[in-house]
Amino acid sequence: MDRSLDKILKEKLSDINLSEFNKIYYGSANCELNLKDATKCASEIHNFEVDGYSFKAAREELREPRIIRLGLIQHSIVLSTDKSINEQRLAIFDKVRKIIEVAASEGVRILCLQETWSMPFFLCTREKEAWSGFAESAKEGPSTRFLSEFAKKYEMVIISPILEIDENGVWWNTAVVINEKGEYLGKHRKNHLPSVGSFNETSYYSPGNTGHPIFQTKYAKIAVNICYGRHHALNWLMFGLNGAEIVFNPSATISEFGESFWGIEARNAAIANGFFTCSVNRVGTEMFTVNDKEITRSYYGSSYVTAPDGSRTPMLSRSKDGLLIMEIDLNLSRQVKDRWGFNMTSRLDVYVECLQNATENAI
């Protein structure tokens, strides 16, 4: 099935039934953005899906609306994985450039790409040396330099998940944050590494050492929970306790693992912590040859956004490149926290001793 379940249901249900379904399934009736004709035209020319939605907040007496537009880009690789590293990277740059231009034309202010967006996800090969050219500096690498131009040109904050190599030659799975001036703002290194099936990431890099940082941008306080970290509720919690208003979850998740709960985890996190969550997944099929054996991995895209009240957008395609544009009002976060009181009733004091004991026993 190439299309998302959301698109199939939209086609099959009548207007009345669809409206009722949306309220139950998505948490509210989805408000679609009126995207420009030029946007739709560009998406057809460059063969990517584009959807836009908005989450509304109640008008307040004392606070002005804090409305911003977010963008999520999911994309496949361009060239076969036997091409040179530079050729592969530049081809991806050329593809993503076109999508970023469309996002900018629609007023996107914070943009997030998928996990290790500028390379194929070669970790399933168990090889390292052959792919080492994809590892790059967080501050000065080709991906950061490429995206910094767009960030500065369009006053856009960009989250760039890459394979980082530090000054000591150590690899990290890292999300670089570039501010609206095109400057390096900071980075977060992936906290939780999978050791499941062929994705044994610990043979490539170590668990992150950056904690749970919050990046104060011009537009919002943001955080990045990289891929596998979404399976750990406390990982989301820590970003919330540190003040995140939006948490992005750039991923590279295959169809055989976790698709049934892909639409649940980030949505639960948004509800429990009172922030917006933005889930963006790699898409397409990637093939590698290792010792004359072919290894194939398919990614299911399905990127989506969830509001603090649990409302979520329909997902992007399971098989096609896509841009999801989301207009949000950050005031919704405090409104939901005040209404539901989850933060006020969290009782962290009850858990701290148990967590301390569990940590000591594990050591």
N, C-alpha and C positions, 0 to 999 in steps of 0.2 A: 504494500500500500504506500504510494508515493505522497498522496495528499494527507494533510493532517485530519484527524478525526473531527476537529472543529469545522473545517471546510465542508466535509461530507454532511455533517448534521445540518449545517446552514442551508445546504442545497435541498435536503430531504424534508425538512420541517416547514409547515405553513407559517405565515406571518404571526398568527396568534400563538401557536404552539412554540414557535421559535422564541418569541418574547418571554413566555413563561419559562422555557428551558434555560434561557440565558440568565434569568434572575436566580434560578436554583443552581445551575452548573457553574456559572462564572461569579456569582455573588451579586451581580447587578446587570442591568441591560447595557451592553457594550455601546459606548458612544464613539462612533467612528470619526476620525479626523477627515476633513475635506482636503485631501492632498492635491497638489498642483497638477495640471495636465502634463506639464513638462516632466514631473516626477514619474508619472505613469508611463510616459513615452520613453524615458530613459531606462526604466526597468524592463520594458519590452525589448529595446535595442540591445541592452547588455545582459538580458536573460537572468534577471533576478526578481524575486517576489518583493513587493513592498506593501506593508500594511501600517495603518496608523490609528491609534485609539487615545482616549483621554479618561483620566480619573478626576472626578470633581470633588471639591471640598466645600463645606458650608461657608457662606460669607460671614466674616467676623466683624465685630464692632471696632476692635482696637488694632488688629493685625491686618495688614494688606495681604492679598493673595501672593503666594510665592510660587509662581507658575514657571516651570521650565520644561524643555523637551529633551527626552533621552533617546538615544539610538543604540540598537543592538545589531551587529552584523554577523551573520553566519555565512560561511562560504566553503567551497571545496578547493582542493589544490588544483593547479592548472596543468602542469607537465607531469609526465611519468617520473617515478622516483629514481630512475637510472640516469636522468639528466644531471648536469653539474649543479652543485649547490647554489651557485650564483644565478644560474638560469632559472632554477625553480623559484628562488626568492623573488627575483625581479618580476617574474610572471605573476606571482601572487600580488606583489605591490601594484602592478598595472590593473589587476582585477579590482582590488580593494579601493584603489584611487577613485574609480568611477562611482562606487557606492558611497564613499565618503562625500564626494561632491554633491550627490543627491541629498544626503543627510544634511549637509550644510545649507543647501538651498531651502530646506524645510525648517530651518531654525533650530536644529539639534544643538544643544549646548554641552551635553555630556555623552560621550560615545564609548562603547565597549566592544572590543573584538573577542573572538573565541580563544580558548587556551592554545598557547604556542601557535598563533595564527599565521606566522610567516614561514612555516615549514610543514612538511608531512609529519604525522605523529609516529615517528619511526621506532618508538620505544618497544613495540611489539616484536621487533627483529632480534632483540637481545644483543645487537651490535652497537658499538660506541664510536670507535675510531673513524669509521666510514662517514659518520654524520657530524663529526665534531665541528665542521665549518658552520653549522647552524647556530652554535653557541655564540653569544654576543654580549658585549658590555651593556649593562642596564642604562648607563648615562649616555654613552657615545656610540652605541651599536647602530647598524644600518636601519633597524626597525624604528628606533627612537628618532634618528635623524629624519627618516622619511615622514613619520607622523607629526613631528614637531612643526614642520612646514604648514600642515593643515591646521594644527591647533592654533598657531599664531595667526594665520590668514583669516580664520573664521571665529576666533575667540572661543575655541572649543576645548573642553577638557577631554583628553583621550586616555583610555585605559588600554595598555598594550601588553598582553601576556606573552612572554617570550621564554626561550631557553637561555638563561643567563650564565656567563662564565665570569667569575670575579678575578681580582688581581692576582690571586694565588692559584688560578687555574681550576678552581672548584666550580662545579655546575650546580645550578639551582633552577627550580621551576618558579618563575617570577612574574609578577604583574607590575609593570612600570606605569606610573601616573604622570602624565604631561599636562601642565596647566594651560590656561587660555592664552598665555603669552608665548607658548611654545617651549617653555622651560621644564626641565626635569624637576618634578615636585617630590617624588619619593618612590618607594617600591615596597611590595609585600611578597614574601616568599612562602610558597605553599606549605601549610602546616601538616596536612595529613596525606601520606603517600600510599597508594594502593599496592597490595601484593597479591593480586587476584589474577589467575589465569596467566595470560601472556603479558599483562601489564604489571611487571615487577619494577616499579619506578625507583626503588631503593638501590638498584644496581647502577643507576645513572646519577642520582643526586640525593642529598640528605634532606630530612624534614626541615622546614623553614625555621629561621631564628629571629624573625622580625615581630613575633607576637601577634597582636591584633590591632594594627595601626589604623587610625582614622585620618583621612586626608581632607583638610579644610580647603575647599576650592572656592572660587568666586561664587559658585552657584549653590553648593550644598556640601554637607559633610558626608563623604563617601568612604566605603570600604570594599575590599575585594576578597571574597571567599572562593579560592580557586578549586574548581572541579570536585575532587573527592571529599573536600571539606564540608560539602553540603550534607553528607551522611552523618555528621556529628553535630548534634543539637547545641552542645556547649560552644562550639566554634561560632555559630551564629550569635549565641547569647553574648559572648565576649565582645563582638563587634557592636552589639546593641548597648551594652554597658559602657562602652567607650564613646558612645554618642553618635553612632552612624545613623544617618537619615535614609541613605540608599546603600544597599549591599549588592554588588554585582557578583555573579557566579559564572565566570567563563569556564567552559568545559570541553572535553573531548571524550564523549561517552558513546559506546557502541550499542547497537541494537540488542545484542545478546545480554547486556547487563544493565538492569535498572530502568528500562524504559517504562515499565508499569508504574514506577513511583517517581518518575522524572517530574511529573506535574504536581506532585504532592509535597515534596520536601521543602522547596523554596517557598511554597505557598504557606505551609505550616510555620515556617520561620518568620514570614512577614506578620502573620497573625500573632504569634507568641511574643514577638519583640517590638511590634509597632513601627516597623520601618518598611520601606519599599524594597522588594527583591527583583533582580533582573537576571534571568537565566538565559545564557546564550551558549549554544552547543554547535560543535563542528558538524559539517554535513558532507555527504558524498562518500565514495569508495576509494580507498587507497591500497595499492598493491606493491608489495616488496618481494624481491628475490633474494633468498639467503641459502647459500650452498645448494643451488639449483632447485630449491623448494620455494613455491609461491606462498606468500602470506597475504591474506586479504582482510581488511577491516572496513566496515561500513558504519557510518555515523548518521544519526537520525535527526539532526537539526532540532526543530520544534521549540525554538526560542520563545520566551514569553515573559511578561512582567506581572507582578502581584502587588496590590496596594495593602496598606496596613490593616484594612478592614476585611481582607481575604478575597476581595474582588480580583479576578485575573483576566488577562487578555486571552483571546484565542492564540494558538501557537502558529508559528511560521511553518512552512513546508517541512516534510520529513526528508526530502531529497533534493531540494533546490536552494541555491544561494538566496539570501533574503536580507532585507532591512526592516526592522520593526521600529517604528517611531511612536514614542509614548509621551503624551503631554500630562504632566502631573502637577498638583498643588501640594507642596510640602506641608502646608498647614494641616492636611488630613492626618498626618502622623500624630500630632498632639491631640487633635480632636478624638481620634480613636482611643488613644491612651487614657484620656479623661473619661471617655464613655465606658470603656470596658474594665479599666483598672488592673490590667494584668501586671504591669510593672509595680504598682503599689502593693499588690498582694503576693508578690513573687517569693517572699520569705527566704532570701538567700542565706540568712543566718542559720536556717535549719539544715541547709545542705553543706555548709562550709566544713563542718567537723567530719562529716562522712567522706567528703571529697579528700580532705587532708589524710584521713586514715587509709583510704583506698590508694592514694598516691604513695604513702609510706610503705604499705604492704607490697605494692608493685615493685618498688625499689628493692 
